[in-house]
Amino acid sequence: MNPAAFARLLEDFERAGVYHLTPGGMDALAQACAQADLHLIQIPLKETPRMADALAILTQATQCPAHEGAHLDDLAEMLSDFSWLPANGYVLLVEDADNLIASEPSGVQKLLEAFQTACHHWQGQEIPFWAFIGLRGDGVALLPMIG
């Protein structure tokens, strides 16, 4: 998908959700976020097989002042309040999630559920909130691909 078409899609809060993104789509996503004036939050998880480490990286990437470290139980709440980070919308890019999925599949399922809950919250505000899970392989079977 070309960046201009991708940007138009990202602006549509009603279609926002949690999606699989292959490494080849990451550059187009960054360009589309810039064109759509959406805040891109990159969460690099390469070599991160533990959920506790992944949550610490996510907390740091969001610059969340209210949390010393996110926990799966309150992650959706944390992602539903970006009052310190005003933007037209938000795009999370969880990069290189393969190791985390392999080591903590049930934790990843809870993570995805938190992303989806946050997405529903932002849809109620008519603000796009997307979460893209970057994977080298075929991805998580339950995640759709964008396009």
C-alpha positions in Angstrom: 0.0 0.0 0.0 1.4 3.4 -0.9 1.9 5.9 2.0 -0.8 8.3 0.8 -3.5 5.6 0.7 -2.1 4.2 4.0 -2.4 7.6 5.6 -6.0 7.9 4.5 -6.8 4.5 6.1 -5.0 5.4 9.3 -7.1 8.5 9.7 -10.3 6.4 9.8 -10.9 5.8 13.5 -13.7 3.3 12.8 -11.3 0.9 11.0 -8.6 1.2 13.6 -7.6 -2.0 15.4 -4.8 -4.5 16.0 -3.0 -5.8 12.9 0.0 -7.8 11.9 2.6 -5.9 10.0 5.5 -7.5 8.1 9.0 -5.8 8.2 8.5 -4.6 4.7 5.5 -2.4 5.8 7.3 -0.6 8.6 8.7 2.2 6.4 5.4 2.8 4.7 3.7 2.9 8.1 6.1 5.6 9.3 5.6 7.7 6.2 1.8 7.3 6.5 1.8 8.4 10.1 3.7 11.5 9.2 1.3 12.3 6.4 -1.8 11.7 8.5 -0.2 13.6 11.4 -0.6 10.7 13.8 1.8 10.0 16.7 3.9 6.9 16.0 5.1 5.1 19.1 7.7 2.5 18.3 8.2 -0.3 20.7 11.4 -2.3 19.7 11.3 -5.8 21.2 14.1 -7.4 19.3 15.8 -9.9 21.7 13.0 -9.4 24.3 11.5 -12.8 25.3 10.1 -11.7 28.6 6.8 -9.8 29.1 8.1 -7.8 32.0 10.8 -6.4 29.7 8.4 -5.7 26.9 6.1 -3.8 29.2 9.0 -1.7 30.5 10.0 -0.8 26.9 6.3 0.0 26.1 6.1 2.3 29.2 9.3 4.1 28.2 8.2 4.4 24.5 4.9 6.0 25.5 6.7 8.4 27.9 3.9 7.7 30.4 4.4 9.9 33.5 1.7 8.1 35.6 3.2 4.7 35.5 6.6 3.5 36.7 6.0 0.4 34.6 3.0 -1.0 32.9 1.4 -4.2 34.0 -0.9 -6.3 31.8 -3.8 -5.7 34.2 -3.7 -1.9 33.8 -2.2 -1.6 30.3 -5.5 -0.8 28.5 -6.1 2.0 31.0 -2.6 3.4 30.5 -3.1 3.3 26.7 -6.5 5.1 27.0 -5.0 8.2 28.5 -2.4 10.1 26.5 -3.3 13.5 28.0 0.5 14.4 28.1 0.9 13.4 24.5 -1.8 15.3 22.5 -2.1 14.1 18.9 -4.7 13.6 16.2 -4.3 9.9 16.7 -1.9 7.2 17.9 -0.2 4.3 16.2 1.7 1.7 18.2 4.3 -0.3 16.3 5.5 -3.3 18.3 8.6 -4.3 16.4 10.1 -7.8 16.3 7.6 -9.5 18.6 8.5 -13.0 17.4 10.6 -13.9 20.5 8.0 -12.6 22.9 5.2 -14.6 21.2 7.3 -17.7 21.3 8.2 -17.4 25.0 4.9 -16.0 26.4 2.0 -16.7 24.2 -0.7 -16.3 26.9 0.9 -12.9 27.9 0.9 -11.8 24.3 -2.8 -12.7 24.1 -3.5 -10.4 27.1 -1.3 -7.7 25.5 -3.3 -7.9 22.3 -6.6 -7.7 24.3 -5.3 -4.6 26.0 -4.5 -3.0 22.7 -8.0 -3.8 21.4 -9.6 -2.4 24.5 -7.7 0.8 24.1 -8.7 1.0 20.5 -12.4 0.8 21.4 -11.9 3.5 24.0 -10.3 5.8 21.4 -13.0 5.0 18.8 -15.5 6.3 21.3 -13.5 9.6 21.2 -13.4 9.5 17.4 -9.6 9.3 17.5 -7.7 6.7 15.6 -5.7 4.3 17.7 -3.9 1.5 15.9 -1.6 -1.2 17.1 0.7 -3.0 14.6 2.5 -6.1 15.6 5.7 -6.4 13.6 6.6 -10.0 12.9 9.2 -11.7 10.7 7.1 -14.8 10.0 3.5 -15.3 9.1 2.3 -13.5 12.2 -0.2 -14.4 14.8 -2.9 -16.4 13.2 -5.6 -14.3 14.8 -4.3 -11.0 13.6 -5.5 -9.6 10.3 -3.1 -7.9 7.9 -3.8 -4.3 6.8 -4.4 -3.7 3.1 
